[in-house]
C-alpha cells in the first residue's frame, strides 16, 4: 500500500512538472524511481509509459488553449517516432552506470542552456527543410527514449534558440514531440522486456491531474518566474544524478 501511495504521488508531481515545463516527465521521474530503489532500466521503462499519458493529455490541453502549432513539430515528431524504435536496443546494450552518465549529461545540458542568451522575439523560421527536422527528431528519439526522457529538454531550447519560437509555444511543441517518441519508445522497450506496466500505468493515470494543473500554471506565470523555477528544478536533478554517478 505504501508503494502505491508513493506511485500516486509521483504521478501527480511528474504530471505537474510535465505540463509546467513542457517535459515528458522522465527528467524528474527517473531520479525519483532510482531513489525509491528501482533498477535503472526498470525506472526508464516506467518513465516511458508515463510519458504517453502526460504528453497526449498535455498536448490536447495546449492545443485547446491555443499554444500548440503542429506544423513544424509534426516532422520532428515523425523522426522521433522512427528514432525511438531503436531506443530499447540501445538501453539493453549498455550498463546501468552508462545510462546514468548519459542521463546526467542530458540534464546538465538542459541546465546550461537556461543561461544561454536566446532570440525568442525574432521572426520564427518556418521554411526549414522537412528532412532536417526529421533528422533532429530521429537523433532525439534514439537517445532520449533510451534514458527515459522525452527529448523536449533539448528540443525546446533548439526551437527557441535556432528557430526563434516563443518560449511558451516551444514548451508546447516540446511536449507534443514526446507523444511521438514515447509511444514508439514503449513499443521498443516492451520488446526488450524493460517495462513495468502496472507501475507505469498508475503513475501515468495520476499524472493527468498534475498535467492539467501544470499547464494552467504555465500559462499564468511570468516568463522570469518560470525560468527561475525550471533552473532550480534542473539544479536538484543534476546534483542528485552527479552524486549517484560519482558515489
C-alpha positions as CSV (number, residue, x, y, z in Angstrom):
1,X,0.0,0.0,0.0
2,X,2.9,2.4,0.8
3,X,4.4,1.8,-2.6
4,X,1.0,2.5,-4.3
5,X,0.8,5.8,-2.4
6,X,4.3,6.7,-3.5
7,X,3.5,5.9,-7.1
8,X,0.3,8.1,-7.0
9,X,2.3,11.0,-5.5
10,X,5.0,10.5,-8.2
11,X,2.3,10.6,-10.9
12,X,0.8,13.9,-9.7
13,X,4.2,15.6,-9.2
14,X,5.6,14.3,-12.5
15,X,2.4,15.4,-14.4
16,X,2.6,18.9,-12.9
17,X,6.2,19.4,-13.9
18,X,5.5,17.9,-17.3
19,X,2.7,20.4,-18.0
20,X,4.5,23.3,-16.5
21,X,7.9,22.8,-18.1
22,X,6.8,21.1,-21.3
23,X,8.9,18.0,-20.5
24,X,7.9,14.4,-20.8
25,X,8.4,13.9,-17.1
26,X,11.3,11.4,-17.2
27,X,13.8,14.0,-16.1
28,X,12.3,14.0,-12.7
29,X,10.6,10.6,-12.6
30,X,13.7,8.5,-13.3
31,X,15.8,10.0,-10.5
32,X,12.9,9.7,-8.1
33,X,12.3,6.0,-9.0
34,X,16.1,5.4,-8.6
35,X,15.8,7.0,-5.1
36,X,13.0,4.6,-4.3
37,X,15.2,1.6,-5.2
38,X,14.0,0.8,-8.7
39,X,16.6,-0.6,-11.1
40,X,17.8,1.9,-13.7
41,X,16.3,0.1,-16.7
42,X,13.0,-0.6,-14.9
43,X,12.8,3.1,-14.0
44,X,13.4,4.1,-17.6
45,X,10.6,1.7,-18.8
46,X,8.1,3.1,-16.2
47,X,9.0,6.6,-17.2
48,X,8.4,5.9,-20.9
49,X,4.9,4.5,-20.1
50,X,4.1,7.6,-18.0
51,X,5.1,9.9,-20.8
52,X,2.5,8.5,-23.1
53,X,-0.2,9.6,-20.7
54,X,1.1,13.1,-19.8
55,X,2.2,14.1,-23.4
56,X,-1.1,13.2,-25.1
57,X,-3.3,14.8,-22.5
58,X,-0.9,17.8,-22.2
59,X,-0.8,18.3,-25.9
60,X,-4.6,18.2,-26.1
61,X,-4.8,21.0,-23.5
62,X,-2.1,23.1,-25.2
63,X,-4.0,22.8,-28.5
64,X,-7.2,23.7,-26.8
65,X,-5.6,26.8,-25.2
66,X,-4.0,27.9,-28.5
67,X,-0.3,27.4,-27.6
68,X,0.4,24.4,-29.9
69,X,1.5,24.9,-33.5
70,X,1.5,21.5,-35.2
71,X,3.1,22.4,-38.5
72,X,6.9,22.3,-37.7
73,X,6.9,19.8,-34.9
74,X,5.0,17.2,-36.9
75,X,8.1,16.4,-39.0
76,X,10.3,16.4,-35.9
77,X,7.8,14.1,-34.2
78,X,7.9,11.7,-37.1
79,X,11.7,11.5,-36.9
80,X,11.4,11.0,-33.2
81,X,8.9,8.1,-33.7
82,X,11.4,6.3,-36.0
83,X,14.4,7.0,-33.8
84,X,12.7,5.8,-30.6
85,X,12.2,2.4,-32.2
86,X,15.9,1.8,-31.6
87,X,15.9,3.1,-28.0
88,X,15.2,-0.3,-26.4
89,X,18.1,-1.9,-28.2
90,X,20.4,0.9,-27.1
91,X,19.2,0.6,-23.4
92,X,19.7,-3.2,-23.5
93,X,23.2,-2.9,-24.9
94,X,24.7,-0.6,-22.2
95,X,25.2,-0.8,-18.5
96,X,23.1,1.0,-15.8
97,X,26.1,3.2,-15.0
98,X,26.5,4.3,-18.6
99,X,22.8,5.1,-18.8
100,X,23.0,7.3,-15.6
101,X,26.0,9.2,-17.1
102,X,24.1,9.9,-20.3
103,X,21.1,11.0,-18.2
104,X,23.4,13.3,-16.2
105,X,24.7,14.8,-19.5
106,X,21.2,15.5,-20.8
107,X,20.1,17.2,-17.5
108,X,23.4,19.2,-17.4
109,X,22.9,20.4,-20.9
110,X,19.3,21.5,-20.1
111,X,20.6,23.4,-17.1
112,X,23.4,25.1,-19.0
113,X,21.2,26.2,-21.9
114,X,19.0,28.1,-19.5
115,X,21.8,30.6,-19.0
116,X,22.4,31.0,-22.7
117,X,21.1,34.1,-24.5
118,X,18.2,33.2,-26.8
119,X,16.5,35.1,-29.6
120,X,12.9,34.4,-28.7
121,X,11.5,37.6,-30.2
122,X,12.8,37.2,-33.7
123,X,10.5,36.1,-36.5
124,X,10.2,32.3,-36.3
125,X,11.8,30.3,-39.1
126,X,9.1,28.4,-41.0
127,X,10.9,27.3,-44.1
128,X,13.2,24.6,-42.6
129,X,13.6,21.6,-44.8
130,X,11.5,18.6,-43.5
131,X,14.5,16.3,-43.8
132,X,16.5,18.4,-41.4
133,X,13.5,18.4,-38.9
134,X,13.1,14.7,-39.2
135,X,16.9,14.1,-38.6
136,X,16.7,16.2,-35.4
137,X,13.7,14.2,-34.3
138,X,15.4,10.9,-35.1
139,X,18.5,11.7,-33.0
140,X,16.5,12.9,-30.1
141,X,14.2,9.9,-30.3
142,X,17.0,7.4,-30.1
143,X,18.9,8.9,-27.1
144,X,16.1,10.5,-25.1
145,X,13.9,7.4,-25.0
146,X,17.0,5.2,-24.2
147,X,17.3,7.0,-20.9
148,X,13.6,7.6,-20.3
149,X,13.3,11.3,-21.0
150,X,11.1,12.8,-23.7
151,X,13.7,14.8,-25.6
152,X,12.0,18.1,-25.0
153,X,14.7,19.3,-22.7
154,X,16.9,19.6,-25.8
155,X,14.2,20.3,-28.4
156,X,12.7,23.3,-26.5
157,X,16.0,25.2,-26.5
158,X,16.6,24.3,-30.1
159,X,13.2,25.7,-31.1
160,X,13.8,28.9,-29.1
161,X,17.5,29.5,-29.9
162,X,17.7,28.4,-33.5
163,X,14.1,28.5,-34.9
164,X,13.1,31.6,-32.8
165,X,9.9,30.1,-31.3
166,X,8.3,32.0,-28.4
167,X,9.1,30.2,-25.2
168,X,5.6,29.1,-24.3
169,X,4.9,27.8,-27.8
170,X,8.3,26.0,-27.8
171,X,7.3,24.3,-24.5
172,X,4.0,23.2,-26.0
173,X,5.8,21.9,-29.1
174,X,8.3,20.0,-27.0
175,X,5.6,18.2,-25.1
176,X,3.9,17.3,-28.4
177,X,7.1,15.8,-29.7
178,X,7.0,13.5,-26.6
179,X,3.8,12.0,-27.9
180,X,5.6,10.5,-30.9
181,X,8.8,9.5,-29.1
182,X,7.1,8.0,-26.0
183,X,4.6,5.8,-28.0
184,X,7.4,4.5,-30.1
185,X,9.6,4.1,-27.0
186,X,7.1,2.0,-25.2
187,X,7.0,-0.4,-28.2
188,X,10.8,-0.6,-28.3
189,X,11.3,-1.0,-24.5
190,X,8.5,-3.6,-24.3
191,X,10.2,-5.7,-26.9
192,X,13.4,-5.5,-24.8
193,X,11.5,-6.5,-21.6
194,X,12.1,-3.3,-19.7
195,X,8.5,-2.2,-19.0
196,X,6.7,-2.5,-15.6
197,X,3.2,-1.8,-17.0
198,X,1.4,-1.7,-13.6
199,X,3.7,1.0,-12.1
200,X,3.8,2.9,-15.4
201,X,0.0,3.0,-15.8
202,X,-0.6,4.0,-12.1
203,X,1.8,6.9,-12.4
204,X,0.6,7.8,-15.9
205,X,-3.1,8.0,-14.9
206,X,-2.5,10.1,-11.8
207,X,-0.1,12.3,-13.8
208,X,-3.1,13.6,-15.8
209,X,-4.3,15.5,-12.7
210,X,-0.9,17.2,-12.4
211,X,-0.6,17.9,-16.2
212,X,-3.8,19.9,-16.1
213,X,-2.7,22.0,-13.1
214,X,0.8,22.5,-14.6
215,X,-0.5,23.8,-17.9
216,X,-2.8,26.2,-16.2
217,X,0.1,27.5,-14.1
218,X,2.4,27.7,-17.1
219,X,0.0,30.0,-19.0
220,X,-0.5,32.2,-15.9
221,X,3.1,32.7,-14.7
222,X,5.5,35.2,-15.9
223,X,8.5,34.2,-18.1
224,X,11.0,35.3,-15.5
225,X,9.5,33.3,-12.7
226,X,9.0,30.3,-14.9
227,X,12.7,30.4,-15.8
228,X,13.8,30.7,-12.1
229,X,11.7,27.6,-11.2
230,X,13.0,25.5,-14.0
231,X,16.6,26.4,-13.1
232,X,16.0,25.3,-9.6
233,X,14.4,22.1,-10.8
234,X,17.4,21.1,-13.0
235,X,19.9,22.0,-10.3
236,X,18.3,19.5,-8.0
237,X,18.2,16.8,-10.7
238,X,21.8,17.4,-11.8
239,X,23.1,17.3,-8.2
240,X,21.4,14.1,-7.4
241,X,22.5,12.3,-10.6
242,X,26.0,13.6,-10.2
243,X,26.0,12.2,-6.6
244,X,24.9,8.8,-7.9
245,X,27.5,8.7,-10.7
246,X,30.4,9.8,-8.5
247,X,29.5,7.7,-5.5
